[in-house]
Amino acid sequence: MTFDISKISIPKEPGIYLMKDSEGEIIYIGKAKNLKNRVKTYFLKNQNYKTQKLVSKIAGIEFLLTDNESEAFLLESNMIKRYRPIYNIELKDQQRYTYLRITDEKFPRLLVTRRTRQGDFIGRGKIFGPFTRGSSKLLTIGSLRKTFKVRICKTLPKKACLEYHLGNCDAPCEFTTAQKEYDENISNLESILKSKQQMKEFSLKLKKQMKEASKSQQFERAIEIRDTLERLGSINSGKKMETVRKSDEEFFGIKYDKHDAIVMTFRQTHGVIRDSEKFSFDLIGDNNFTNFLYQYYTTHEIPKTIVTSEEISDKISLQKALSDRIGFSVKIIHGDKGKRKEMIELILRNIALIQNKNAEPGLIELRDILKLPSVPRIIECFDISNHGDEYAVGSMARFVDAKPDKSGYRKFKIKTIGGRDDYAMINEIVGRRYLRLKKEKSEFPDLIVIDGGKGQLNAAVSALKDVGVEIPCISLAKENEEIFVPRRAKSIIITKNKDSIKILQYARDETHRFGVMYNRKLRKLN
């Protein structure tokens, strides 16, 4: 039973919405500038198959308000990481990133922490990160402990241990002065983990103290500060947390399939491609290119310039959110000119290779010849079988990856048409088929093939329009093996040796055979 959206009060302010199933589990989290307007769209007609599946599982919706859309971006991202809803975009490589935890003990420790499968961090305390791959977490955490004199003992001893004598800890376990300084050290540690700018300010402060110690001939103190600065330098060079050379650019290409999208990224430094990754996500609700980019940059370095294969929605809000986080202006550019266009085209060619992987060559040919939005892995073909004026039936054969899927075959008794009117009969059976799939929220095919010419095609297209579904539809006329396409005057002829035409012929002939068998069976029964 579909959730009744009219029974809940939805705010009009910006914020996020949390969709829950019958067991109270969060299954989807989205953001909106106007929550009421956005949430209502889920319950309109003509949603894609996967969004319909999401809506069918909604049993409740909660709302969290924010002051603006930028805050909604951040809150949505954090909540997705925390709850990992099954229908949201999740970057599968997030586990490669390191987080640091300052414990909530009397004298806190600094530890590396991990996420559980549910997205929760292991252990209590304050979490900092992510630190991307490439940073040496062991070197970083060791330097931080020494710099800020953070204890490493699991249980606080009663007397100063070896770490005190090595100069790595001031022994708050024993000395009162060390206890007072310990809180200040932890506060400084937290500040530099939160912000690169605060790291710079803290380093400048130490340099000033080192000069003053040198002038007052406190050479041991000056050497100690110098060592601290060297450790901070190694941390800063090893730490990749949201820092980049401002000359870097990152390029993103996206291609859409029927239910999902594939994204590939190239990162370029000084004109040289130095990294590439690929991702995919389901096209459900607010799962779009903009949301992908925001999720991506919660665990990746933010560059000064982001180049995309298409204009993105909410570009200004995303630029502001990323700029606020990194501390300098971030621009998002549509790569449609010059060298940037060439790079985007290269990425899109690479994505095409991924999309075509394991697909029948003939199906790829069909996609390209017919200019279909995706490879037609699922094809449904319709035919009318007549025997005089009394016996007329409809048949449908279903092909998956260019092979018959006999469990998906369907036969139709003509219910509304008398006499011999192939056009009207095609209109009836196509309408019945896809009205039923729509009501059942079942998956539609990638391509519909009608046995016949322009008249049969127009009848089928009219039925699809009446039902309110959009599926690519063509007809195949047997006489000259002409392919007719809606809104195109001339037919398409594919040479006989092509795999693409052989697939269409096989589907057409199999549908005809199935319909003739059904027609004969009915006549025998009568």
Number of C-alpha atoms within 10 A of each C-alpha: 8 11 15 11 15 8 7 10 9 19 14 14 18 22 25 27 23 21 23 20 18 10 8 12 16 21 19 26 27 25 28 23 19 17 21 16 14 18 20 12 11 18 17 9 11 13 17 17 17 20 20 22 15 19 20 15 16 22 18 18 19 13 18 16 19 19 11 15 23 23 18 24 23 20 19 24 21 14 16 23 21 16 17 20 21 14 21 22 26 20 17 9 10 16 16 14 19 21 19 20 22 22 16 12 9 9 16 17 19 20 17 15 18 19 17 11 11 11 15 13 17 12 15 12 16 13 20 17 18 20 22 22 16 11 18 16 20 10 13 18 16 17 20 20 20 18 21 20 24 25 23 17 10 7 7 16 12 10 12 16 16 11 17 15 11 9 12 19 22 23 26 24 16 15 12 11 11 17 16 11 15 22 15 13 16 19 12 15 22 18 15 18 17 14 16 18 14 16 20 14 13 18 19 13 11 17 17 13 16 21 16 14 17 15 11 10 11 13 14 11 15 21 14 13 21 17 14 19 19 14 19 21 15 15 20 18 11 17 20 19 26 22 17 16 12 14 12 17 23 21 25 25 25 21 18 17 14 17 15 15 18 20 21 19 20 21 18 18 15 10 10 10 14 10 11 14 10 16 17 18 20 20 22 23 22 20 19 17 22 17 21 19 16 19 21 19 14 21 22 20 18 25 26 21 18 20 23 22 22 16 15 17 12 13 14 12 17 22 18 16 19 25 17 13 16 20 13 14 15 21 18 20 17 17 22 17 10 8 10 18 17 13 21 26 16 13 21 21 12 14 20 13 10 13 18 14 10 9 15 18 16 20 24 20 17 23 19 13 13 16 11 16 14 20 24 26 18 20 26 26 28 28 30 26 21 18 13 9 10 11 17 26 23 27 27 28 27 23 25 16 17 23 14 19 15 11 8 12 16 17 19 19 15 17 11 9 12 13 11 15 13 20 18 18 26 30 20 20 26 26 22 16 16 22 18 12 12 19 8 10 18 14 14 19 19 21 21 23 24 30 24 25 21 21 14 25 26 22 20 28 23 16 23 22 12 12 17 15 19 11 16 20 23 24 28 27 18 14 8 8 20 19 25 27 20 14 7 8 9 10 17 15 14 16 11 10 8 13 19 21 22 16 20 25 17 15 26 25 17 21 28 21 16 19 26 20 12 19 22 13 11 13 11 8 6 5
